[in-house]
Amino acid sequence: MANSVIENIDLKIGKRQAHYLKAGSGPPVVLIHGGASDSNDWAETMTSLSDSYTLYAPDMLGYGLTERDKPGYYLSEFVDFISDFIQTAGLGSTPFALVGHSLGGRICLEIALQHPEKVRRLVLIDSVGFARLARWGTFLGAAAYGIRKAMRKPQPYPRFLIRDGEDKDWRCLDKLKTLKVPTLVIWSSRDPYYPLREAIQAKQLIPGVRFEVFPGYGHAPHAKNRDYFNKLLLSYLNHNQPFEPQK
């Protein structure tokens, strides 16, 4: 039976106050949430895998209980924050697995590209970086922002800032063929934000990639079909016999 105890931990990362969840024992796995969530997105996965791994789920810069000291951040700031978190949490001395959803996937991908020697396995879930944001996805995001503003509710998430000359969708297709980390890519068959067809084209650039498509509509297959995702993730991290695909 999995150990269900999840610790809530605060720590200083540079001058910022940060927060993360920790559970389990064994080799380290770092779980990075998406751009419309926080560390609690991973609670069930942490409980499920805690017998086999030590799981760390930080609230990203500006999210959850981690300090937001500016209204928006650049991709490089998110990447630097997670890299600093890994060092501050004491994970710099042993290879770790990285699992990221959406924006979190793009951050994990950047760390794996920059420091492949530190990453044992990489799991990307409907990740930013493979495709342009679809028109429908742009509309959904703008509508949610507009409704909160009209109702004078605070925006729960920081803005994403783009540097001059930087791809507005933070795509990195030109870098994928240089990825040197064993990689599993998971995608929803009908993702309204980043279409499956573009993910299929992008994954062909990643050497030795494993690609899994979850049936159904949505942008968070790991949450919509959590039990199946947890079994797939555990099998991949264990590097055991091939996991039986979902029918």
C-alpha positions in Angstrom: 0.0 0.0 0.0 1.3 3.4 -1.0 2.4 5.8 1.7 -0.2 8.6 1.6 1.6 11.1 3.8 2.3 14.3 1.8 4.4 16.9 3.5 3.9 20.6 2.9 7.3 22.3 3.0 8.4 26.0 2.8 11.9 27.0 1.8 13.8 30.0 0.6 15.0 30.0 -3.0 17.2 33.0 -3.3 15.2 35.9 -1.8 11.8 34.3 -2.6 9.6 32.2 -0.3 8.7 29.0 -2.1 6.5 26.0 -1.3 6.4 22.4 -2.3 4.9 19.0 -1.6 7.0 15.9 -0.7 6.1 12.3 -0.3 7.5 8.8 -0.4 11.0 7.3 -0.4 13.4 6.1 -3.1 14.9 7.8 -6.2 13.8 11.4 -6.8 11.0 12.4 -9.1 10.2 16.1 -9.7 6.6 16.9 -10.8 6.0 20.3 -12.4 2.4 21.5 -12.8 0.9 23.4 -15.7 0.1 27.1 -16.2 -3.4 26.9 -14.7 -2.7 24.8 -11.7 -0.4 24.3 -8.7 1.4 21.5 -6.9 -1.9 20.0 -5.6 -2.5 18.7 -9.2 0.0 15.9 -8.4 -1.3 14.8 -5.0 -2.9 11.5 -6.2 0.1 10.7 -8.3 2.4 11.3 -5.3 0.3 9.0 -3.1 0.3 6.3 -5.8 4.0 6.2 -6.4 5.3 7.0 -2.9 6.3 3.4 -2.2 8.8 3.4 -5.0 10.0 7.1 -5.3 10.5 10.3 -3.4 8.3 12.8 -5.1 8.7 16.6 -5.1 6.0 18.9 -6.4 6.9 22.6 -6.2 4.5 25.5 -6.7 6.1 27.3 -9.6 7.2 30.9 -9.4 4.0 33.0 -8.9 1.8 30.0 -8.3 0.1 28.4 -5.3 1.9 29.3 -2.1 5.1 30.3 -3.8 5.8 34.0 -3.8 4.7 36.2 -6.7 6.9 39.2 -6.7 6.0 40.4 -10.2 2.8 40.3 -12.4 4.5 38.2 -15.0 7.6 36.1 -15.8 9.7 35.0 -18.8 10.3 31.4 -19.6 13.9 31.7 -18.5 12.7 32.8 -15.0 10.5 29.8 -14.6 13.4 27.5 -15.7 15.9 29.2 -13.4 13.4 28.9 -10.5 12.9 25.2 -10.9 16.6 24.6 -11.4 17.3 26.5 -8.2 14.5 24.6 -6.4 16.2 21.3 -7.4 19.5 22.5 -6.0 18.0 24.0 -2.8 16.0 20.8 -2.1 19.2 18.8 -2.3 18.6 17.0 -5.5 21.7 18.1 -7.4 23.9 15.2 -6.5 21.9 12.4 -8.1 20.0 12.0 -11.4 16.3 12.6 -11.1 13.2 12.1 -13.2 11.3 15.1 -14.5 7.6 15.0 -15.2 5.9 18.2 -16.5 2.4 19.1 -17.7 1.8 21.9 -20.3 4.0 24.9 -19.2 5.6 22.6 -16.7 6.6 20.3 -19.5 8.3 23.1 -21.4 10.3 23.9 -18.2 11.3 20.2 -17.8 12.2 20.0 -21.4 14.5 23.1 -21.1 16.3 21.6 -18.0 16.8 18.3 -19.8 18.2 20.1 -22.9 20.6 22.1 -20.7 21.6 19.4 -18.2 21.0 16.0 -19.7 23.4 14.4 -17.3 21.2 15.3 -14.4 17.9 13.9 -15.8 17.3 10.1 -15.6 13.9 10.1 -17.3 11.7 12.9 -18.9 7.9 12.7 -19.1 6.1 15.5 -21.1 2.3 15.8 -20.9 0.5 18.0 -23.5 3.6 20.1 -23.3 4.2 23.6 -24.4 7.0 23.8 -26.9 5.8 21.4 -29.6 3.1 23.5 -31.3 1.4 26.9 -31.7 -1.4 27.6 -29.3 -4.6 26.8 -31.2 -7.2 29.6 -31.9 -9.8 27.9 -29.7 -7.2 27.6 -26.9 -6.4 31.3 -27.3 -10.1 32.1 -27.1 -10.6 30.0 -23.9 -7.7 31.7 -22.2 -8.7 35.2 -23.1 -12.3 34.5 -22.1 -11.3 33.3 -18.6 -9.1 36.3 -18.2 -11.8 38.7 -19.3 -14.5 37.2 -17.1 -12.3 37.5 -14.0 -11.4 41.1 -14.9 -15.0 42.0 -15.5 -16.0 40.5 -12.1 -13.0 42.3 -10.5 -11.5 39.1 -9.3 -7.7 38.8 -8.9 -6.0 36.9 -11.7 -4.8 33.7 -10.0 -1.8 33.1 -12.3 1.0 35.3 -13.5 1.3 36.5 -17.1 3.7 34.9 -19.5 6.2 37.4 -20.8 8.0 37.1 -24.2 11.4 38.6 -24.9 12.1 40.4 -28.2 12.7 37.7 -30.9 11.4 34.9 -28.7 8.8 32.6 -30.1 5.5 33.6 -28.6 4.5 29.9 -28.1 7.9 29.0 -26.6 8.4 26.4 -29.3 11.8 24.6 -29.4 11.5 22.3 -32.4 15.0 23.0 -33.5 16.4 21.7 -30.2 14.4 18.4 -29.9 16.7 16.3 -32.1 19.5 17.1 -29.6 17.6 15.8 -26.6 19.7 13.1 -24.9 17.3 11.9 -22.2 14.9 8.9 -22.4 11.6 10.6 -23.0 7.9 9.7 -22.8 5.4 12.0 -24.4 1.8 11.8 -23.4 -1.0 13.6 -25.3 -4.8 14.0 -25.4 -6.3 12.9 -28.6 -8.4 16.1 -28.7 -6.4 18.8 -27.0 -8.1 22.2 -27.6 -4.8 24.1 -26.9 -2.1 22.1 -28.6 -3.4 19.8 -31.4 -2.3 16.2 -31.5 -1.3 16.4 -35.1 1.5 18.9 -34.3 2.6 16.9 -31.4 3.0 13.8 -33.6 5.2 15.8 -36.0 7.3 17.2 -33.2 7.8 13.9 -31.4 9.5 12.5 -34.6 12.4 14.8 -33.9 13.1 13.3 -30.4 15.6 10.3 -30.5 14.1 7.1 -29.1 10.9 8.8 -27.8 8.0 6.8 -26.5 4.6 8.4 -27.5 1.3 7.6 -25.8 -2.1 9.1 -26.8 -4.9 9.2 -24.2 -8.4 9.1 -25.8 -10.8 12.0 -25.2 -11.1 15.8 -25.0 -9.0 18.0 -22.8 -5.6 19.3 -21.9 -4.8 17.3 -18.8 -4.9 13.5 -19.6 -2.9 12.8 -16.4 -5.9 14.2 -14.4 -8.7 12.9 -16.5 -7.5 9.3 -16.4 -5.4 9.4 -13.3 -5.2 5.7 -12.5 -4.1 4.7 -15.9 -1.6 7.6 -16.0 -0.1 6.6 -12.6 0.4 3.0 -13.8 2.0 4.1 -17.0 4.3 6.6 -15.2 5.3 4.0 -12.7 6.1 1.4 -15.4 8.1 4.0 -17.4 10.1 5.1 -14.4 10.8 1.6 -13.4 11.8 0.7 -16.9 10.2 -2.6 -16.6 8.4 -4.6 -19.2 6.4 -2.5 -21.7 3.2 -1.2 -20.2 0.0 -2.6 -21.8 -1.6 0.2 -23.8 -5.1 1.3 -23.0 -7.7 -0.2 -25.3 
